[in-house]
């Protein structure tokens, strides 16, 4: 019996997921989905749990449960299309595991209102949604729900899970050291952690209409890329262009591989050469955008074929 207990403690377990408030977009893909598939196929983890967080999605969509219900299947399709494999990963719907709600209730007694107010994720999300004083309690406390999800499955690794660590530590201090304190897994490419919208806004959002969805038709993707925000001062081709805040180059940083130049833009051998030409002038936005379209479709075509 001692051997089996030790084996349980030594397990490497990942818990991650998405709220089904819409179809998944390229920001989700480079920020987490692509990495999940790599981790799934690495053989390094004993268990991988990937959750469709429908209960958390209701915290700011309680007036539209049909939207959440409909998008459960859309998110599941996106998962499978990207290469998540039910034979290797446990894909599940959050509300089907009622113990998670129960655990959330008990954890809520270990967290103060002032701590939740200080939570940087909660603060930014409240500001972005313009809740002001009308914050749903469920939305305000969703880090507690996330802590329940993580600890219920004894996750040892979570993508960017610092918000939940104080709850784990408080429980272990107050009661007994029974909860596993997970390690946060950060994206290897910092740009991928928060891909901006096509309009240059800090975050992709369905309501802002600035997303490229994994399931978009190629022609829709082309139109979205051709209307992308670039350097507003780069008016003529001969004008020097700026890279900072230029969404097209941000997406190239996230998606481009140097070997793609030989096929799609043979005048250059690598992304740095393209950037150098753009910043000194003589390179038009349209040419760069056409290249970006080819780069993104190189990544998305196999996903769309599987879907």
N, C-alpha and C positions, 0 to 999 in steps of 0.2 A: 504493500500500500504506500509506503514511503517513496518508493521509486516512482509510482504514478503521480504522486503529488509534486515531486520535483520536476517531473517531465512537464506537468501542467504549467508550473511557474516559468519554465524555460521557453515556453512557446513564444514565437514572434507573431504578433497579430496586428493587422491594420484595420482601422474603421474609418470610413469616409463616406461621402454621399452628396446629394444635391436636392434642393427644394424644387418640386415639380410645379413651378409657376409659369413655365413656358418651355418651348423646345430649347435644346442646348446649342450654344453658339461657339464660335472659334476661340473666344476668351476662355470658356470652360475647357475647351480641348487642349490648348497650349498650357493653361494654368494647372490642370489636374488630370484630365482624362487620359492624355497620352502617357503621362507618367504612371498612372494606375495600371495601364496595360503592360508597361515595361516591368513594373514591380510584380504584377501577377505572373508574368512569364519568367521572372528571374529565378524562381525556385527558392528564394531566400526566406519566404514567410510560410508559417504553418497554416494560418487562416487569414483570409481577406474577406471583410464584410463591407459591402457597398450598399448604402441605404438610400432609398427614395423617400425623402423626408416630408411626407405629406402632412403630418401633424404640425410640423414647424411652418410649413407653407400656409397653413390656416391662420397663423398668428397675425398676419396682415391681409388675409384674403377670406375672412370669415363670412363676408357677405356674398362670396362667389365660390362656393365649394365645388361647383361643376367645373370651373376652370382648373382647380387642383386635380380633381378626379380625371379629367380628360388628359391632362399632361403627364399623369403617371405612366401611361402606355407610351407617350412620346419620348419621355426620358429613358424608359426601358429600351426602346428601339435605338435611341442614340447610343446607349451603353453597348448594346450588342453590335451595332454597326462599327463602333470604334475598336472592337476586338475584346471587350470584356467577355469572359467565357464562364457560363454557369458551372462547368465542370471543374473550374479552377478557383472561382470566386463565388461567394454567397451573396446573391442579389436579393434584396428584400424590401418590403414596404413598411415604413416605420409604424403606421397605425395598426398593423397586424400583430405587433408585439406590445400588448397592453401593459406589461411590466415596466416598460420605459416611462409611461405616463406616471405610474405609481412611484417609481424611483425619483422622477422629477419633483413630485410633491414633497418627498422627504428631504431632498437636497435643498429645496427652497427655504427650509428653516435654518440653513447654514450660511446664507448669503444676506448681507445687508443691502438696503435700498441704495445707500451711498456708494457701495462698491459697484453695483450695477450701473449707476449714473456715471461713474468714472471709466467704465469699460469703453475703450476707444472704438471698438467695432460697433457697439450699441449706439454710441454718440454720433458716429458718422452716418449710420443707417437711418437714425431718427431724423437727422438734419436733411439727408437726401430725400426722404419721403415727406418732409414737411409736416411731421406729426404734431410738433409743438406740445401742447398740454394734452392732446387727445391720443396718447400712446396706448394701444391695447396692452393689457397686463401681460398677456402671453408673449407678445413681441418683445416687451421690455425684459422678460426673463428667459429668452431663448438660449442664452449661454448656459443656463442651468439645465435645460433640456439636452443641450449638446453634451454636457458633462455626464448626464445619465446614459446617453447613447454610448459614449466612449467607454465608460467604466463597466457597463452591463456586459459588454463583450470582452472585457479585460484587455482592451487594446493597448499594445505597447508602443505603437506608432500611429500618429495622426497628422494629416497635413495641416500645418499652422494651427496648433491647438493650445496656444498659451493662455487664452481666455479661460479655459476650464481648469487649469492647474490649481488655482487657489481653492476651488471647491473640493478637489481631491485631497489637498493637504489639510483642509479644515476638517473633513470627515475623518481622515486617518488620525488626526490629533485628538479630536473629540471622542472618538470611539475606539477604533483599533486599526492597525495598519493592514487593512484587507483590500483596499483599492489599489490597483496598479496605476502608478504615475507614468503617463505616456510621454514619449519624446516627440517633439514637433518635427515634421519633415517639411523642409522649405524647398521651393522650386529651385532647380539648379541654375536656370536662366532667370535673373531678376525681372527682366522685361515681361516674362510670361506670367508673373504673379498678378499683374493687373493690366491687361491689355485694354487700351482706350477704345472708345466707340469710334465708328467711322467718321464722325463729325469732330473728333478731337477732344470730346468731353472725357472726363476722367474714367467713367465707367460705362460699359455697355448696358443698355436697358431697353427692354421691349417697348416701354412707354415712350421712350425718346426716339424710337425707330432708327437706332444707330448700330444694330447688330448684323453680323453675317452668321446665319444659322448653318449648322452642319448639314441640314436637309434642304437648304435653298437650291433652287434650280440654277444651273451654271450661268444662264443669262442674267438672272437676278443678282448673282454674285458679281458678275462683270459690271453691271450698272452701279452697284454699291461701291465698288472699288474705283470706278472712273469718277465718282462724285466725292471721293474721300478728301478730307481736309489736308492741305499741305502747307507750304510757307506762303502766307498772303502777300508777301513782298516779292515773290518770285513770279513776276508778271510776264516778262519776256524770256525766251529761251537763254539768251546770253547773260541774264541777270544771275549773280551768285545766289545760291539757295541755302537756307538754314535747315539743319537736321533736327535741332531741338524743337519738340512739339509738332514735328512733321509726322503725321499718322502713317503715311505710306512707308516711311523708313522704319518706324517703330514696328510695323507688321513684318517688314523684311527682316529686321533683327530677330523676330520671333520665329519666322518660318523658313527663311532662306538657307540653302546649303550651297556652298561654292560650286559643287559639281553641276548644279542646274544651269550655270551660265553657259556652258558649252552648248547646251541644247536650245536655250531660250534667249540668250543675249551674249553671243560669242565675242562681241567687241570688248568684253571685260572678262577677267579671270576670277574675280572675287568681289564680295560686297564692298570692301574697303575702296577698291578702284572706282566703283559706281558712286560711292559717297564723295570721294575726292573730286570727281568730275562735276557732280551736282553743286558742291560748295564753291568751286571756282567759276562756275557758270558754263553755259553751252550745252546743258542737258535739260530737256523739257519734262514736265510732270507727266504728260501722257505716255511717253516712252517708259518711264519708271512704273507707272500704274499698270501698263500692259504686261510688264515683266512680273509684277506682283500678282496679277491675276493667274499667270501661268504657274507661279510658285505655289499659290494657295490651292489651285485645282490639282496640282501634282499630289498634294497631301489629302485633299478631300475626295478625289475621284474614287479611290478604293473603298472609302467609308460609305459613299453614296451607292456604290455598286452592291455592297453587302446589305445596306438598308433595303 
